[in-house]
Structures are given as structure tokens and as C-alpha cells.
Amino acid sequence: MFSPALDAALADIDTVFSGFASPDETGCGYCHAPEETAYLRTPHVHVPVDVVRYYLFEVADHFDDHAAAMRRLLPQAARAMADGTLGSIGYGAHGLSRVDWRSWPAEQAAAIETFLHAWWQDALTRPEPPYGIDDIFDTCVTIARTVTPFLDRWVRSPVADAHLVHCVDVWLYDLLSDSSPFSWWYDGSEDAGVADLRTWLAGPGAARLRAQGEDDLATRAELQVLPDDRRWAHPYWSSPSATN
């Protein structure tokens, strides 16, 4: 069962994006079977989940109207993201991260924004969400093109705190090497997203980790904002905790 907020967000997606289609879609003749492309042209027809998955992560230039195709798929795609029937996420760029959905009519943009935050909050309450918590965060922030609201609304609970520990451990692998932890964030907002993540981790994030007794992880979170020469010269790296 979903949280009431996620249930409401999914119902809103169903209502707002009901009946959409991409009527002139021809698809890629090399990659798309005619019967698959026909789903995109036809509203109010259930699309098999494997076709939803395929199109949701397809590159934009394989569509005549990528934005229209995403609108067509959104009701089923959002529900599959929430319940885990999409199979997997994080293996490619999500279609919504490739379209300018914030420029869509206000009702549509608001429905997507509300869904992302409700999905994230719901995942934080689950010890074992349907996908890896770091993959859900990655998907949400790359679609939203911002990390800040998802970090600021990271609730405090034993389950959410455990998810924080996991995510920070994953992120620091890249951040300590000055790489982006976001595999599929391509546009100009990625640099700002990484910078905001670094700042949060070195401040509120590190404080939360210490409150959980995760001192080693908190120290590494603080070190990742230092210039490279100071970061690796820090005494931490010669301490026993750094070598365990």
C-alpha cells in the first residue's frame, strides 16, 4: 500500500494525463515494432509494462514528439515507478529528465512535481523500497533538476536515517574523487545539483550522521568539500578508521 500522499499524487497523474497520445508518432523503424509505436498514437489503451519501460528510457531522437510520448506514458509509468513493476531504474536517463516538463501547463507540471516528492517521501518510510533508495533519489532529482527540496525534506526516522547512511556512502565514492554521483543528469543544472549536495552533506548531512553515531562517514562528508590537496593531506586518512 502507498502512503495517502502518494495515492493522491498517482490519482492526480491519472486524471491530468488521461487521454494523451502522440497521434503522429512513427517511431524508429530499426528499434520499435509497429505495434509498439501504435500504443503511443492511441489513447486510453493499456500499454504493456515492458513497452512502457522500453520507451521511458529511450533516447529522445527516437521519437517524432518525445514530450507527447512521455505524456502518453505518464499514468502507467508513474505507477510502475511507485510499485516496482517497472523492473529497474537507474540504468539509463529517464525520459522525464530529457523533456522540459516545467514549461508544460501548470496543472501538468504540478502533478509531476507532487508525484516526485510523494514518491520520495513514501520510499523513505520503507525499509526495502522497490528500487535502491539511491536510485530513487537519483531519478527524482534528475527529473526535478534540483536536489535541495529532496534533501531538505529527508524525514528523521530510523528507516530514513538508515537510507541516509546508505546514500551518503554511495555518493562519497564519487564526490571524494570530484566526480558527479548522478549517472544520468546531463543538462547545465547538474553542476548546481552536485554543489548543493556537497554543501548539504558537509553541514546538515554530517550533523545527522554524527547524531546516529556515524562519525567516520560524517568526517568523510565534511572532507569532500575541501580542495583536493587539503582533502587528501588531512590526518583522517592516516587514522585507523580510514583503513578499516
N, C-alpha and C positions, 0 to 999 in steps of 0.2 A: 504494500500500500504506500502511496505517496503522501507527503505532507499536504495539508489543506491548501497551502500556498502554491505548491507545485500542481496539484489537481486543478486549481483555478487557472493557473497560467496555461496549462495544456488545453483546458476548455476554451480559453480565450484565443489561443493559436488556432484551434479547430474552427472557431467562429470567424475570426478575422480573415483567415486564408482559405476558407471554404470556397470551392468553385473556381479557383485559379487554374490556369493552364497556359501553355506556351503554344498557341494554335498553329504557328508557322514553323515549328521545330522540325528540322530534317535530320539532326544528329550527325554523328561521324560514321560514315559508311564502313570504315575499317574497324571501328570499335563497338558500335552499337547495332544490335539487331533491330530490324524494322518494328517488331512487336514491342521492344523496349522503348523506342522513341515514341511509339503511339501512346504510351501512358502519359508522356509529358504533354501531348496535344489534347488529351481527353480529361476533362474534369470529372469529379465525383466517381472515380473508379479506383478501387483498391490497388495499390502498386505493391508487388511482391517485395518483401524486405530486402532481398538480395539486389533487386534493381534500385531500390532507394539507396542502399549502401554504395552501390557502384556509381550512381550519378552524384551522390552527395560529395564524393571525394574526387570527382572527375575534374580535369583542368578546364578552365573557363572557355578556352578557344575551341572546345569540342561541342559547343552549343551555339545555336543561332541567337538565342537570348538567354544568357546564363541567369540573369536575375529572375526572369519569368519561370525558368525551370526550378529555381530554388523556392519561389513562392508556391509552385505546384506541389513540391515535395514536403513543404514545411510541416503540415499537420502530422503526417506519418513519421517524418524524420525526427521531430521533437519528441514524440512519444517513444520512439526507438532509442533515442539518446537517453531518455529518462529511465526506461525499464531494462535496458541492456540488450534488447533484441537486435540492435544494430550490429552486434558481433564484436566489434572492436572500434576504438577511436585512437587518434594519435599517430596513425601510420601514414597520414597524408594531410594536406591542407583541407580543412573543412570548407565546403562551398560558401557558407555564410561569411567566412573570413575574406573571401575574394570578391564580394559584392558590396556596394555602398548602401547597405540597408538602412543606415541612419538618414539617408535622403529620401526614403520611401515615405508615403503618407504617415502622418503622426501616429495613427491607430496601429499601423503595421509595425513601425519602429518600436513603439511602446510595448507591444505584445512580445516582440523578440527580447527586448531588454528585460522585461519582467520574467520571462521564462528562464533566461540565463541565470539571474540571481536566485530564483526559486529552485532551480536545479542544483546550483552550487550549495545553497543552504540545506537542501534535502540530503545531498551527498555527505555533508559534514556530520550529519546525525547518524550515519550508517557505518558500523564497524567494517563492513565489507560492501562498499558500493559496487554497482555493476561493472564499473571500469576502475582502473587505478586512479586514486584521488589526484595524483599529479597530472594524469592525462585529462581528467575533468577540468582541473584548473587551467591547464594549457588551452584546452578547447574553448572554455568560457572567455578567457582574456584575449585570445587571438581573434575571436569573433567580435568581442566588445571593443577591442583595440585599447584596452586600459587594464591595469592590474589593480589600481587603487581601490575601487569600491569592493572588490572581492577580498582584498587583504583587510580593509577596514571593517568588514562585516564578518570576519572569521570569528565565529562564536567561541566562547570558552566553555568547554565541557571535556570530560575525559576522552571521549571519542574524537572530538575536533582537535584536541591537543595532540593526540597520537597521530592524527593526519598531518598536523603541522610539523611534527618531528620528521615524519617520512618525507614530506615535500622539501623541507629545508635540506635534508641530507642529499636528496636528488639534485636540487638546484645548485648547491655549493660545488658539486663536481665540476660544473661549467663555470660558475661565477668566479671561483678562485683562479681559474685559467683565463679570465676575461673573455669568456665566451657566453653567448646567449643560451639560456636553458630552454628557450622556446624554439622548437624544431620547425614550425610551420607558420611563423609570423614574418611576413615579407615586406610590409609597407613601412613608410617612414615613421610610424608610431612605435616601432619596436624598440628603438634606442631609448625613447622616453619610458617605455614599459620596463625595460631592464634597469634603467636608472632608478625608477620608482621602487622596484623590487629590492634593489641593493639598499636604498635608504631605509626602507621599512625593516628589512632583515637586520640591519645594524642597530636599529633603535627599538621600536616596539616588538619586533620579532625576537631579537636577542633577549629582551627582558622577559618575554613569555617563556622562552626556552629555559632560562635560569630559574624561573619560578617552578618549573617542572623538574628541576634537578639536572637539566641537560646542559651543564656548564661547558663541556667540550664543544658541543655543537654551537652554543651561543658565542663562544670565543671565535670560532671559525666564521660565523656570520658577521662578526664585527671586523675581522681581518680582511674580508673580501672587499671592503670599501677603501682600504689603504692603497697607496701607489705600489706598484709591483715590487720595487726594491725594498720598501719598508715592510711589505706584507711577508715576504719570504725571509727577511732578516729578523723577524720577530722571535723572541725567545720561546714562544709556544712550540715552534717546530722542533726544538731540541728537548722538549719536555717528554716525560714518559707517556702522557695521554695522547700525544701526537703520533706515537709509534705503535700504539696498541690497536 
